[in-house]
């Protein structure tokens, strides 16, 4: 059975107990809560309508009364309990939830810990955890205080209000003040980012939450333009700002791992494993410090002012060593 069919079967089997617990719910409300389209939900209900137990007589088949205005289960055919998670499924879900809790701003930590406790209880692991964990530590785990900056960002998103940020820009090596219209929180390369329309830059920007020094929810609506709301767009960490200078670098084979940590475009790969790459930067001083940190592993090819700055700083450093030895 394919993953898609298996997923649909699980959803179908859970629809009966769901609508028993929520009689009379409209198709639109149920679809929104279940995370499917109204068309998919109605298709699922039509499929359920002809399912049941062996014998397939009137008393064996699931019976439903449904329309887009109201959905009710008139006969459950015994399928009136939700499916239980297997131990593997419960473990995978717990790992995912705990990972989300560690990412600032992605979820409400109190709600996530409540869900974790319920899953552990359903999976039969809560008693074992309680037996080996002192009561004081268990209480500390449940009472989680959210980072105030992450809380402010999530609140602004929830209330659809603008934010005033104090933000450290690593590429420009400076702290800036800006007002933004929040769009969503996204996870990119294991870091939480606020995706927002920056009013100063007049464009969509990603703000890493752990680089936001302060966030204040403003008493004015968030009004991002339509192009900022397109999902999965504008998720590049560096959007190729043409106003930024470009450094052309030769990176030795022992240092090519740097490509995984900084936004670089590879131009050529040599037979010895070294690469030539380009990288945008906002501040000459910051870029020079970065290159010098790799010693002979990275050589600046262009632009000339960056070559001169790296050379000047290297000469000063060597002079300092000579002075100490003298």
Backbone as CSV, one residue per row, in Angstrom:
resi,resn,N_x,N_y,N_z,CA_x,CA_y,CA_z,C_x,C_y,C_z
1,UNK,0.843,-1.196,0.000,0.000,0.000,0.000,0.878,1.246,0.000
2,UNK,0.590,2.211,-0.838,1.392,3.424,-0.890,1.149,4.254,0.357
3,UNK,2.117,5.179,0.641,1.964,6.055,1.793,0.708,6.906,1.684
4,UNK,0.372,7.342,0.445,-0.807,8.187,0.262,-2.081,7.428,0.615
5,UNK,-2.194,6.165,0.152,-3.375,5.373,0.444,-3.445,5.018,1.920
6,UNK,-2.295,4.715,2.517,-2.261,4.390,3.938,-2.704,5.579,4.774
7,UNK,-2.272,6.775,4.374,-2.654,7.987,5.089,-4.162,8.217,4.983
8,UNK,-4.720,7.977,3.791,-6.159,8.184,3.620,-6.949,7.174,4.433
9,UNK,-6.483,5.912,4.481,-7.187,4.890,5.251,-7.241,5.282,6.725
10,UNK,-6.109,5.759,7.269,-6.085,6.191,8.668,-7.064,7.331,8.895
11,UNK,-7.122,8.264,7.942,-8.025,9.403,8.078,-9.483,8.938,8.033
12,UNK,-9.797,8.020,7.130,-11.167,7.514,7.016,-11.614,6.829,8.304
13,UNK,-10.730,6.012,8.886,-11.090,5.275,10.092,-11.283,6.197,11.290
14,UNK,-10.639,7.347,11.269,-10.779,8.289,12.380,-11.937,9.261,12.194
15,UNK,-12.483,9.348,10.975,-13.591,10.270,10.737,-14.836,9.879,11.522
16,UNK,-15.110,8.577,11.654,-16.321,8.134,12.343,-16.322,8.582,13.800
17,UNK,-15.298,8.246,14.604,-15.311,8.739,15.987,-15.253,10.260,16.081
18,UNK,-14.615,10.901,15.087,-14.529,12.365,15.105,-15.914,12.987,14.992
19,UNK,-16.727,12.498,14.048,-18.055,13.088,13.855,-19.059,12.608,14.901
20,UNK,-18.776,11.472,15.537,-19.607,11.083,16.685,-19.394,12.084,17.819
21,UNK,-18.153,12.515,17.993,-17.835,13.490,19.052,-18.247,14.903,18.677
22,UNK,-18.436,15.166,17.368,-18.784,16.514,16.889,-19.987,16.453,15.956
23,UNK,-21.150,16.046,16.455,-22.318,15.902,15.563,-22.809,17.258,15.057
24,UNK,-23.230,17.271,13.790,-23.808,18.476,13.215,-22.807,19.491,12.722
25,UNK,-21.524,19.176,12.769,-20.502,20.131,12.307,-20.602,20.293,10.792
26,UNK,-20.357,21.506,10.317,-20.400,21.749,8.872,-19.143,21.202,8.211
27,UNK,-19.235,20.969,6.914,-18.096,20.436,6.168,-16.926,21.416,6.185
28,UNK,-17.201,22.699,6.072,-16.135,23.698,6.048,-15.388,23.730,7.368
29,UNK,-16.138,23.677,8.497,-15.504,23.693,9.816,-14.661,22.435,10.020
30,UNK,-15.218,21.287,9.661,-14.498,20.028,9.850,-13.259,19.965,8.978
31,UNK,-13.386,20.401,7.728,-12.238,20.364,6.816,-11.110,21.237,7.341
32,UNK,-11.440,22.427,7.856,-10.420,23.325,8.388,-9.726,22.702,9.590
33,UNK,-10.491,22.040,10.451,-9.909,21.440,11.654,-9.089,20.200,11.325
34,UNK,-9.507,19.457,10.311,-8.812,18.222,9.944,-7.658,18.456,8.973
35,UNK,-7.542,19.669,8.451,-6.437,19.981,7.556,-6.592,19.432,6.150
36,UNK,-7.833,19.311,5.673,-8.086,18.856,4.305,-9.030,19.854,3.640
37,UNK,-9.197,19.724,2.346,-10.143,20.583,1.637,-11.558,20.051,1.837
38,UNK,-12.530,20.902,1.629,-13.933,20.479,1.721,-14.230,19.401,0.680
39,UNK,-13.662,19.554,-0.512,-13.868,18.554,-1.571,-13.330,17.197,-1.150
40,UNK,-12.128,17.177,-0.529,-11.535,15.912,-0.079,-12.376,15.287,1.027
41,UNK,-12.857,16.124,1.940,-13.670,15.603,3.042,-14.954,14.966,2.517
42,UNK,-15.639,15.634,1.584,-16.875,15.073,1.040,-16.602,13.779,0.288
43,UNK,-15.454,13.711,-0.378,-15.063,12.468,-1.062,-14.835,11.349,-0.053
44,UNK,-14.189,11.678,1.077,-13.956,10.678,2.123,-15.278,10.179,2.700
45,UNK,-16.214,11.088,2.926,-17.510,10.694,3.495,-18.279,9.795,2.522
46,UNK,-18.207,10.097,1.244,-18.845,9.218,0.244,-18.211,7.834,0.241
47,UNK,-16.901,7.776,0.447,-16.201,6.497,0.506,-16.632,5.701,1.743
48,UNK,-16.748,6.387,2.886,-17.143,5.718,4.121,-18.554,5.158,4.040
49,UNK,-19.390,5.819,3.297,-20.806,5.483,3.227,-21.039,4.055,2.727
50,UNK,-20.116,3.489,2.016,-20.291,2.127,1.489,-19.337,1.143,2.150
51,UNK,-18.800,1.504,3.316,-17.872,0.631,4.033,-18.563,0.023,5.247
52,UNK,-18.031,-1.097,5.721,-18.588,-1.714,6.918,-17.961,-3.049,7.209
53,UNK,-18.689,-3.869,7.954,-18.188,-5.158,8.411,-18.614,-6.277,7.449
54,UNK,-17.905,-7.423,7.502,-18.292,-8.550,6.646,-19.761,-8.918,6.851
55,UNK,-20.397,-9.268,5.762,-21.837,-9.488,5.732,-22.469,-8.416,4.878
56,UNK,-22.004,-7.171,5.095,-22.351,-6.040,4.250,-23.851,-5.850,4.077
57,UNK,-24.600,-6.218,5.128,-26.037,-5.964,5.118,-26.331,-4.596,5.713
58,UNK,-27.613,-4.221,5.801,-27.984,-2.907,6.330,-27.442,-2.645,7.737
59,UNK,-27.308,-3.689,8.543,-26.797,-3.505,9.902,-25.288,-3.606,10.013
60,UNK,-24.614,-3.739,8.883,-23.159,-3.896,8.904,-22.413,-2.697,8.342
61,UNK,-23.105,-1.827,7.634,-22.442,-0.726,6.935,-22.548,0.581,7.718
62,UNK,-21.523,1.376,7.640,-21.528,2.703,8.250,-22.601,3.544,7.572
63,UNK,-23.399,4.230,8.383,-24.460,5.067,7.825,-24.237,6.507,8.265
64,UNK,-24.309,7.404,7.310,-24.042,8.818,7.565,-25.151,9.677,7.006
65,UNK,-25.386,10.788,7.656,-26.259,11.827,7.116,-25.377,13.055,6.953
66,UNK,-25.091,13.405,5.702,-24.122,14.490,5.540,-24.440,15.365,4.334
67,UNK,-24.110,16.629,4.533,-24.148,17.635,3.486,-23.099,18.659,3.874
68,UNK,-22.935,19.681,3.076,-21.930,20.687,3.412,-22.346,21.506,4.632
69,UNK,-23.639,21.476,4.990,-24.114,22.238,6.145,-24.013,21.443,7.448
70,UNK,-24.156,20.119,7.391,-24.190,19.312,8.619,-23.762,17.880,8.322
71,UNK,-22.995,17.311,9.265,-22.517,15.932,9.117,-22.808,15.189,10.416
72,UNK,-23.468,14.027,10.303,-23.758,13.203,11.478,-23.567,11.736,11.133
73,UNK,-23.118,10.970,12.129,-22.995,9.520,11.980,-24.250,8.903,12.591
74,UNK,-25.037,8.216,11.783,-26.263,7.594,12.293,-26.039,6.139,12.693
75,UNK,-24.990,5.500,12.163,-24.625,4.141,12.585,-23.125,3.978,12.385
76,UNK,-22.422,3.585,13.461,-20.962,3.547,13.417,-20.404,2.209,12.971
77,UNK,-21.222,1.163,12.948,-20.762,-0.199,12.611,-19.622,-0.633,13.519
78,UNK,-19.618,-0.104,14.736,-18.594,-0.506,15.707,-17.303,0.282,15.634
79,UNK,-17.177,1.116,14.614,-15.930,1.892,14.479,-16.124,3.236,15.190
80,UNK,-16.252,3.156,16.508,-16.555,4.370,17.263,-15.426,4.796,18.188
81,UNK,-14.257,4.185,18.024,-13.103,4.582,18.829,-11.969,4.995,17.896
82,UNK,-11.264,6.089,18.211,-10.158,6.522,17.349,-9.009,5.528,17.378
83,UNK,-8.244,5.506,16.302,-7.076,4.631,16.245,-6.060,5.026,17.308
84,UNK,-5.350,4.061,17.859,-4.283,4.331,18.823,-2.957,4.401,18.083
85,UNK,-2.090,5.255,18.568,-0.757,5.342,17.984,0.037,4.088,18.309
86,UNK,0.808,3.603,17.348,1.766,2.544,17.659,2.921,3.164,18.426
87,UNK,3.746,2.331,19.059,4.879,2.860,19.826,5.829,3.637,18.923
88,UNK,6.001,3.159,17.685,6.883,3.859,16.740,6.311,5.212,16.369
89,UNK,4.995,5.260,16.095,4.353,6.519,15.737,4.393,7.510,16.895
90,UNK,4.141,7.010,18.121,4.166,7.883,19.294,5.562,8.447,19.520
91,UNK,6.577,7.607,19.358,7.953,8.059,19.551,8.326,9.126,18.532
92,UNK,7.954,8.891,17.267,8.266,9.871,16.220,7.567,11.202,16.488
93,UNK,6.317,11.134,16.940,5.567,12.358,17.225,6.162,13.102,18.413
94,UNK,6.586,12.376,19.440,7.199,13.014,20.613,8.518,13.690,20.251
95,UNK,9.306,13.029,19.430,10.581,13.615,19.006,10.331,14.893,18.224
96,UNK,9.342,14.862,17.315,9.035,16.044,16.513,8.559,17.196,17.393
97,UNK,7.690,16.908,18.359,7.184,17.955,19.244,8.298,18.553,20.093
98,UNK,9.171,17.701,20.622,10.275,18.214,21.454,11.239,19.053,20.625
99,UNK,11.425,18.667,19.373,12.283,19.462,18.498,11.673,20.832,18.254
100,UNK,10.347,20.881,18.054,9.671,22.156,17.826,9.766,23.055,19.053
101,UNK,9.666,22.465,20.255,9.755,23.258,21.482,11.108,23.957,21.573
102,UNK,12.155,23.282,21.068,13.500,23.856,21.144,13.728,24.958,20.117
103,UNK,12.826,25.091,19.141,12.948,26.144,18.130,12.107,27.345,18.550
104,UNK,12.737,28.446,18.954,11.971,29.581,19.465,10.951,30.097,18.465
105,UNK,9.735,30.339,18.987,8.700,30.949,18.171,7.882,29.999,17.328
106,UNK,8.302,28.750,17.164,7.593,27.849,16.265,6.245,27.409,16.837
107,UNK,6.194,27.162,18.151,4.941,26.736,18.790,4.850,27.375,20.166
108,UNK,3.628,27.366,20.713,3.427,27.767,22.100,3.986,26.643,22.972
109,UNK,5.055,26.885,23.750,5.677,25.792,24.507,4.741,25.133,25.504
110,UNK,3.823,25.905,26.111,2.879,25.316,27.068,1.952,24.327,26.363
111,UNK,1.444,24.720,25.184,0.571,23.823,24.430,1.329,22.585,23.967
112,UNK,2.588,22.778,23.536,3.385,21.639,23.075,3.652,20.659,24.209
113,UNK,3.984,21.170,25.394,4.243,20.284,26.528,2.969,19.582,26.985
114,UNK,1.830,20.254,26.857,0.563,19.604,27.174,0.300,18.449,26.216
115,UNK,0.575,18.679,24.922,0.397,17.615,23.931,1.360,16.462,24.186
116,UNK,2.599,16.794,24.549,3.585,15.752,24.851,3.108,14.886,26.011
117,UNK,2.584,15.533,27.059,2.107,14.781,28.217,0.952,13.855,27.845
118,UNK,0.036,14.340,26.994,-1.106,13.533,26.583,-0.667,12.336,25.743
119,UNK,0.309,12.566,24.862,0.796,11.459,24.024,1.518,10.428,24.884
120,UNK,2.332,10.915,25.822,3.024,9.983,26.730,2.013,9.166,27.528
121,UNK,0.959,9.832,27.977,-0.065,9.133,28.743,-0.761,8.079,27.880
122,UNK,-1.085,8.468,26.639,-1.752,7.527,25.734,-0.840,6.366,25.364
123,UNK,0.466,6.652,25.281,1.419,5.607,24.896,1.883,4.790,26.092
124,UNK,1.427,5.177,27.296,1.781,4.414,28.484,3.151,4.719,29.043
125,UNK,3.731,5.873,28.670,5.084,6.187,29.145,5.082,7.211,30.271
126,UNK,3.922,7.838,30.527,3.891,8.880,31.552,4.181,8.313,32.932
127,UNK,3.637,7.115,33.229,3.854,6.525,34.544,5.324,6.209,34.771
128,UNK,5.979,5.673,33.713,7.405,5.367,33.841,8.225,6.632,34.047
129,UNK,7.847,7.712,33.353,8.568,8.975,33.506,8.385,9.518,34.918
130,UNK,7.154,9.427,35.436,6.868,9.947,36.760,7.621,9.172,37.830
131,UNK,7.835,7.861,37.577,8.494,7.025,38.585,9.960,7.371,38.754
132,UNK,10.602,7.865,37.708,12.046,8.125,37.787,12.376,9.608,37.861
133,UNK,11.367,10.487,37.786,11.606,11.922,37.793,11.042,12.536,39.066
134,UNK,11.849,13.238,39.862,11.334,13.893,41.065,10.212,14.862,40.716
135,UNK,9.267,15.040,41.660,8.109,15.904,41.416,8.516,17.320,41.070
136,UNK,9.570,17.830,41.712,9.997,19.211,41.440,10.457,19.371,40.007
137,UNK,11.150,18.361,39.465,11.621,18.428,38.084,10.477,18.283,37.109
138,UNK,9.468,17.445,37.449,8.322,17.292,36.558,7.551,18.599,36.460
139,UNK,7.390,19.281,37.589,6.683,20.557,37.581,7.442,21.590,36.769
140,UNK,8.792,21.553,36.864,9.597,22.519,36.117,9.465,22.305,34.625
141,UNK,9.348,21.045,34.228,9.206,20.748,32.801,7.887,21.287,32.266
142,UNK,6.816,21.137,33.060,5.507,21.562,32.579,5.376,23.091,32.545
143,UNK,6.056,23.778,33.501,5.934,25.229,33.602,7.050,25.881,32.802
144,UNK,6.830,26.000,31.498,7.867,26.509,30.602,7.569,27.964,30.263
145,UNK,8.546,28.827,30.538,8.399,30.241,30.197,8.948,30.480,28.794
146,UNK,8.128,31.054,27.940,8.557,31.313,26.572,9.465,32.521,26.518
147,UNK,10.452,32.466,25.633,11.326,33.606,25.409,10.472,34.830,25.076
148,UNK,10.691,35.986,25.748,9.822,37.151,25.536,9.827,37.662,24.100
149,UNK,10.952,37.551,23.406,11.000,38.011,22.010,10.168,37.092,21.134
150,UNK,10.314,35.780,21.321,9.504,34.831,20.551,8.027,35.018,20.854
151,UNK,7.703,35.286,22.134,6.311,35.500,22.514,5.750,36.753,21.843
152,UNK,6.558,37.824,21.785,6.108,39.060,21.142,5.872,38.850,19.654
153,UNK,6.748,38.094,19.008,6.598,37.831,17.574,5.344,37.005,17.309
154,UNK,5.136,35.959,18.101,3.946,35.118,17.897,2.663,35.901,18.188
155,UNK,2.724,36.771,19.202,1.551,37.582,19.523,1.220,38.535,18.382
156,UNK,2.239,39.166,17.804,2.002,40.085,16.680,1.404,39.341,15.494
157,UNK,1.874,38.132,15.235,1.313,37.330,14.148,-0.143,36.977,14.434
158,UNK,-0.411,36.602,15.685,-1.770,36.203,16.060,-2.743,37.376,15.947
159,UNK,-2.316,38.555,16.394,-3.187,39.729,16.385,-3.093,40.523,15.076
160,UNK,-2.214,40.075,14.163,-2.016,40.755,12.876,-1.636,42.220,13.075
161,UNK,-0.605,42.414,13.894,-0.113,43.753,14.166,1.339,43.877,13.726
162,UNK,1.761,45.115,13.492,3.136,45.390,13.083,4.085,45.218,14.276
163,UNK,5.362,45.064,13.965,6.396,44.884,14.988,7.503,45.909,14.796
164,UNK,8.028,46.391,15.909,9.255,47.189,15.850,10.385,46.303,16.357
165,UNK,11.420,46.138,15.531,12.525,45.229,15.858,13.830,45.982,16.061
166,UNK,14.608,45.502,17.010,16.021,45.848,17.111,16.765,44.592,16.700
167,UNK,17.471,44.653,15.568,17.977,43.431,14.937,19.455,43.539,14.614
168,UNK,20.190,42.454,14.937,21.607,42.386,14.565,21.729,41.705,13.211
169,UNK,22.253,42.430,12.233,22.472,41.887,10.895,23.900,41.367,10.803
170,UNK,24.053,40.041,10.689,25.391,39.457,10.651,26.141,39.845,9.385
171,UNK,25.431,39.930,8.261,26.110,40.241,7.005,26.616,41.675,6.974
172,UNK,25.925,42.576,7.692,26.354,43.973,7.727,27.081,44.323,9.015
173,UNK,27.088,43.376,9.971,27.797,43.549,11.247,27.350,44.816,11.963
174,UNK,26.054,45.025,12.025,25.548,46.173,12.778,24.121,45.912,13.235
175,UNK,23.727,46.684,14.259,22.381,46.587,14.811,21.520,47.657,14.165
176,UNK,20.318,47.264,13.730,19.421,48.203,13.059,18.069,48.224,13.758
177,UNK,17.358,49.339,13.580,15.988,49.485,14.064,15.081,49.509,12.834
178,UNK,14.000,48.733,12.879,13.111,48.711,11.717,11.699,48.287,12.134
179,UNK,10.733,48.717,11.351,9.342,48.317,11.560,8.956,47.341,10.455
180,UNK,8.331,46.230,10.851,8.011,45.178,9.879,6.556,44.751,10.028
181,UNK,6.046,44.189,8.934,4.709,43.585,8.927,4.890,42.072,8.902
182,UNK,4.652,41.384,10.020,4.906,39.938,10.079,4.042,39.146,9.110
183,UNK,4.635,38.105,8.525,3.911,37.216,7.616,3.750,35.842,8.245
184,UNK,4.854,35.232,8.665,4.810,33.916,9.293,6.155,33.620,9.928
185,UNK,6.208,32.577,10.748,7.465,32.062,11.287,7.810,30.806,10.503
186,UNK,9.051,30.715,10.042,9.483,29.570,9.242,10.744,28.972,9.853
187,UNK,11.000,27.718,9.518,12.198,27.021,9.971,13.095,26.816,8.763
188,UNK,14.293,27.403,8.812,15.255,27.295,7.718,16.596,26.881,8.303
189,UNK,17.124,25.741,7.833,18.431,25.265,8.298,18.515,25.213,9.820
190,UNK,17.460,24.669,10.460,17.412,24.466,11.914,17.429,25.758,12.718
191,UNK,17.014,26.861,12.114,16.869,28.122,12.831,15.476,28.680,12.564
192,UNK,14.896,29.310,13.593,13.589,29.950,13.444,13.770,31.354,12.897
193,UNK,12.965,31.691,11.885,13.025,33.013,11.270,11.622,33.619,11.230
194,UNK,11.563,34.922,11.439,10.350,35.669,11.164,10.424,36.138,9.718
195,UNK,9.449,35.729,8.910,9.343,36.227,7.546,8.412,37.432,7.595
196,UNK,8.886,38.575,7.137,8.104,39.802,7.289,8.427,40.778,6.167
197,UNK,7.487,41.697,5.948,7.700,42.794,5.018,8.394,43.918,5.780
198,UNK,9.618,44.238,5.346,10.379,45.299,5.999,10.007,46.631,5.342
199,UNK,9.476,47.549,6.127,9.026,48.821,5.565,10.200,49.689,5.112
200,UNK,11.350,49.563,5.802,12.510,50.361,5.397,13.086,49.861,4.074
201,UNK,13.230,48.547,3.942,13.812,47.968,2.725,12.784,47.834,1.610
202,UNK,11.496,47.940,1.967,10.406,47.753,1.010,10.522,46.402,0.299
203,UNK,10.714,45.365,1.110,10.815,44.018,0.568,10.666,43.000,1.681
204,UNK,10.485,41.729,1.302,10.370,40.647,2.272,11.756,40.292,2.788
205,UNK,11.879,40.144,4.087,13.145,39.778,4.712,12.897,38.668,5.734
206,UNK,13.955,37.895,6.001,13.930,36.877,7.044,14.764,37.372,8.217
207,UNK,14.183,37.343,9.419,14.869,37.797,10.621,15.037,36.609,11.568
208,UNK,16.296,36.208,11.790,16.540,35.075,12.669,16.179,35.462,14.097
209,UNK,15.353,34.648,14.747,14.825,35.041,16.047,15.908,35.226,17.102
210,UNK,16.975,34.428,17.038,18.005,34.581,18.066,18.915,35.785,17.806
211,UNK,18.667,36.525,16.707,19.409,37.762,16.451,18.528,39.005,16.646
212,UNK,17.291,38.791,17.078,16.420,39.914,17.414,16.709,40.310,18.852
213,UNK,17.230,41.514,19.059,17.571,41.974,20.406,16.343,42.472,21.161
214,UNK,15.353,43.005,20.444,14.125,43.481,21.078,13.004,43.455,20.053
215,UNK,11.800,43.149,20.513,10.622,43.116,19.641,9.446,43.712,20.397
216,UNK,8.825,44.728,19.796,7.685,45.393,20.420,6.484,45.328,19.484
217,UNK,5.397,44.766,19.971,4.172,44.703,19.185,3.528,46.087,19.159
218,UNK,3.270,46.609,17.980,2.725,47.952,17.827,1.206,47.929,17.772
219,UNK,0.620,49.051,18.115,-0.839,49.166,18.092,-1.296,49.664,16.719
220,UNK,-0.859,48.969,15.689,-1.276,49.272,14.324,-1.293,47.983,13.527
221,UNK,-2.176,47.846,12.557,-2.314,46.576,11.838,-1.094,46.249,10.985
222,UNK,-0.868,44.953,10.838,0.166,44.476,9.913,-0.432,44.478,8.508
223,UNK,0.248,45.133,7.574,-0.306,45.270,6.216,0.720,44.889,5.153
224,UNK,1.181,43.635,5.145,2.122,43.236,4.098,1.431,43.206,2.739
225,UNK,2.124,43.573,1.665,1.512,43.526,0.331,1.260,42.087,-0.107
226,UNK,0.443,41.929,-1.121,0.014,40.595,-1.565,1.190,39.696,-1.926
227,UNK,2.235,40.268,-2.566,3.361,39.425,-3.002,4.144,38.850,-1.829
228,UNK,3.996,39.463,-0.644,4.714,38.962,0.528,4.025,37.763,1.152
229,UNK,2.773,37.498,0.750,1.987,36.438,1.376,2.052,35.118,0.635
230,UNK,2.765,35.071,-0.487,2.864,33.833,-1.270,3.712,32.839,-0.508
231,UNK,3.122,31.698,-0.172,3.827,30.702,0.623,4.975,30.089,-0.182
232,UNK,6.069,29.779,0.545,7.279,29.162,-0.016,8.053,30.101,-0.922
233,UNK,7.630,31.370,-1.011,8.443,32.333,-1.741,9.206,33.177,-0.738
234,UNK,10.232,33.860,-1.211,11.011,34.763,-0.371,11.663,34.055,0.810
235,UNK,12.011,32.770,0.647,12.632,32.039,1.749,14.140,31.927,1.606
236,UNK,14.709,32.616,0.653,16.155,32.642,0.545,16.707,33.559,1.633
237,UNK,17.733,33.078,2.345,18.295,33.888,3.425,18.945,35.150,2.885
238,UNK,19.506,35.084,1.701,20.112,36.256,1.080,19.542,36.354,-0.323
239,UNK,18.894,37.455,-0.611,18.115,37.545,-1.843,18.864,38.197,-2.988
240,UNK,20.205,38.212,-2.932,20.963,38.749,-4.047,20.827,40.243,-4.209
241,UNK,20.958,40.986,-3.114,20.864,42.439,-3.149,21.973,42.985,-4.046
242,UNK,21.587,43.586,-5.165,22.579,44.067,-6.132,23.421,45.202,-5.581
243,UNK,22.952,45.851,-4.506,23.706,46.968,-3.940,24.882,46.509,-3.088
244,UNK,24.911,45.220,-2.721,25.991,44.712,-1.880,27.199,44.336,-2.722
245,UNK,28.429,44.603,-2.215,29.628,44.181,-2.942,29.789,42.670,-2.910
246,UNK,30.508,42.150,-3.913,30.737,40.710,-4.027,32.219,40.415,-3.828
247,UNK,32.505,39.418,-3.010,33.877,38.958,-2.828,34.085,37.695,-3.652
248,UNK,35.174,37.648,-4.426,35.536,36.422,-5.146,36.659,35.771,-4.363
249,UNK,36.440,34.507,-3.974,37.333,33.831,-3.037,37.866,32.527,-3.614
250,UNK,39.122,32.208,-3.255,39.663,30.866,-3.523,39.678,30.138,-2.192
251,UNK,38.960,29.007,-2.126,38.804,28.254,-0.883,39.532,26.929,-1.010
252,UNK,40.492,26.684,-0.131,41.256,25.446,-0.159,40.394,24.238,0.130
253,UNK,40.875,23.068,-0.307,40.096,21.835,-0.151,39.766,21.542,1.309
254,UNK,40.658,21.926,2.234,40.425,21.655,3.653,39.376,22.577,4.266
255,UNK,38.982,23.604,3.535,38.040,24.583,4.093,36.732,24.671,3.333
256,UNK,36.494,23.745,2.409,35.263,23.846,1.602,34.005,23.653,2.441
257,UNK,34.170,23.157,3.676,33.011,23.031,4.554,32.357,24.383,4.829
258,UNK,33.116,25.471,4.607,32.565,26.806,4.849,31.351,27.081,3.968
259,UNK,31.253,26.364,2.848,30.114,26.550,1.936,28.788,26.179,2.596
260,UNK,28.841,25.315,3.623,27.623,24.900,4.310,27.175,25.912,5.357
261,UNK,28.050,26.871,5.670,27.759,27.792,6.770,27.566,29.237,6.326
262,UNK,27.996,29.574,5.124,27.861,30.940,4.633,27.247,30.915,3.233
263,UNK,26.470,31.950,2.886,25.798,31.977,1.575,26.767,32.299,0.450
264,UNK,27.280,31.271,-0.204,28.254,31.437,-1.272,27.775,30.749,-2.544
265,UNK,28.165,31.295,-3.679,27.895,30.682,-4.979,29.198,30.125,-5.528
266,UNK,29.210,28.812,-5.794,30.416,28.170,-6.320,30.538,28.480,-7.804
267,UNK,31.702,28.991,-8.205,31.938,29.320,-9.613,32.717,28.224,-10.331
268,UNK,33.655,27.591,-9.624,34.485,26.561,-10.261,35.043,25.636,-9.185
269,UNK,35.272,24.375,-9.577,35.867,23.380,-8.686,37.125,22.845,-9.349
270,UNK,38.254,22.933,-8.658,39.537,22.493,-9.211,39.758,21.004,-8.951
271,UNK,40.732,20.443,-9.650,41.022,19.015,-9.522,41.484,18.653,-8.121
272,UNK,42.124,19.604,-7.412,42.625,19.301,-6.067,41.548,19.457,-4.994
273,UNK,40.315,19.751,-5.402,39.221,19.868,-4.447,38.957,21.281,-3.968
274,UNK,39.817,22.219,-4.312,39.583,23.610,-3.937,38.503,24.201,-4.836
275,UNK,37.890,25.292,-4.393,36.814,25.895,-5.170,37.004,27.405,-5.245
276,UNK,36.435,27.977,-6.289,36.339,29.426,-6.390,34.874,29.778,-6.183
277,UNK,34.617,30.708,-5.273,33.241,31.048,-4.930,33.094,32.551,-4.763
278,UNK,31.862,33.020,-4.833,31.575,34.432,-4.604,30.615,34.555,-3.436
279,UNK,30.700,35.684,-2.734,29.868,35.906,-1.558,29.576,37.387,-1.409
280,UNK,28.318,37.720,-1.152,27.943,39.102,-0.877,28.274,39.442,0.569
281,UNK,28.598,40.704,0.813,28.866,41.133,2.188,28.444,42.582,2.337
282,UNK,28.120,42.949,3.572,27.632,44.289,3.818,28.671,45.235,4.369
283,UNK,29.691,44.689,5.066,30.708,45.534,5.695,32.096,44.991,5.370
284,UNK,32.976,45.859,4.887,34.331,45.449,4.514,35.069,44.861,5.712
285,UNK,34.932,45.499,6.877,35.643,45.041,8.071,35.206,43.634,8.464
286,UNK,33.879,43.385,8.400,33.372,42.062,8.767,33.907,40.997,7.822
287,UNK,33.903,41.272,6.514,34.366,40.287,5.541,35.852,40.012,5.712
288,UNK,36.622,41.051,6.010,38.061,40.859,6.212,38.316,39.971,7.424
289,UNK,37.566,40.178,8.511,37.732,39.339,9.704,37.388,37.896,9.398
290,UNK,36.328,37.696,8.628,35.932,36.333,8.288,37.043,35.621,7.532
291,UNK,37.586,36.266,6.511,38.620,35.645,5.686,39.875,35.371,6.512
292,UNK,40.290,36.328,7.340,41.507,36.146,8.136,41.377,34.992,9.123
293,UNK,40.163,34.705,9.543,39.956,33.604,10.470,40.298,32.250,9.879
294,UNK,40.370,32.158,8.552,40.692,30.892,7.899,42.168,30.803,7.507
295,UNK,42.962,31.817,7.845,44.381,31.787,7.524,44.619,31.631,6.039
296,UNK,45.469,30.651,5.699,45.789,30.400,4.295,44.700,29.597,3.587
297,UNK,43.654,29.213,4.326,42.605,28.375,3.734,41.742,29.121,2.732
298,UNK,41.632,30.463,2.892,40.828,31.261,1.966,41.652,32.463,1.507
299,UNK,41.694,32.668,0.200,42.403,33.801,-0.393,41.415,34.675,-1.141
300,UNK,41.482,35.989,-0.904,40.604,36.924,-1.601,41.191,37.222,-2.985
301,UNK,40.385,37.068,-4.016,40.801,37.376,-5.382,40.296,38.758,-5.814
302,UNK,39.091,39.095,-5.414,38.462,40.377,-5.719,37.468,40.686,-4.605
303,UNK,37.132,41.973,-4.400,37.603,43.197,-5.062,38.922,43.677,-4.466
304,UNK,39.523,44.653,-5.096,40.836,45.125,-4.681,40.821,45.695,-3.273
305,UNK,39.751,46.421,-2.900,39.725,47.022,-1.569,39.680,45.969,-0.466
306,UNK,39.037,44.806,-0.745,39.022,43.733,0.241,40.390,43.066,0.318
307,UNK,41.033,42.877,-0.833,42.398,42.331,-0.848,43.316,43.214,-0.004
308,UNK,43.236,44.532,-0.196,44.091,45.465,0.542,43.791,45.436,2.035
309,UNK,42.495,45.349,2.383,42.121,45.346,3.802,42.629,44.093,4.503
310,UNK,42.504,42.929,3.844,42.999,41.686,4.428,44.514,41.739,4.573
311,UNK,45.206,42.249,3.545,46.665,42.355,3.601,47.091,43.296,4.734
312,UNK,46.414,44.428,4.862,46.771,45.395,5.896,46.626,44.796,7.289
313,UNK,45.511,44.125,7.517,45.274,43.529,8.826,46.268,42.402,9.120
314,UNK,46.627,41.631,8.093,47.595,40.556,8.288,48.973,41.123,8.654
315,UNK,49.372,42.198,7.967,50.658,42.830,8.266,50.668,43.372,9.689
316,UNK,49.566,43.998,10.107,49.474,44.524,11.472,49.580,43.406,12.502
317,UNK,48.944,42.276,12.220,48.997,41.154,13.151,50.416,40.599,13.264
318,UNK,51.113,40.472,12.117,52.483,39.975,12.145,53.409,40.965,12.863
319,UNK,53.145,42.234,12.674,53.960,43.248,13.368,53.786,43.148,14.864
320,UNK,52.566,42.864,15.296,52.303,42.713,16.737,53.075,41.530,17.307
321,UNK,53.145,40.433,16.548,53.926,39.280,17.002,55.408,39.624,17.087
322,UNK,55.923,40.343,16.069,57.341,40.724,16.072,57.661,41.603,17.268
323,UNK,56.750,42.492,17.615,56.970,43.385,18.751,57.058,42.597,20.053
324,UNK,56.210,41.573,20.193,56.222,40.747,21.413,57.535,39.980,21.506
325,UNK,58.001,39.423,20.380,59.254,38.642,20.394,60.464,39.516,20.686
326,UNK,60.404,40.789,20.214,61.524,41.708,20.471,61.592,42.052,21.966
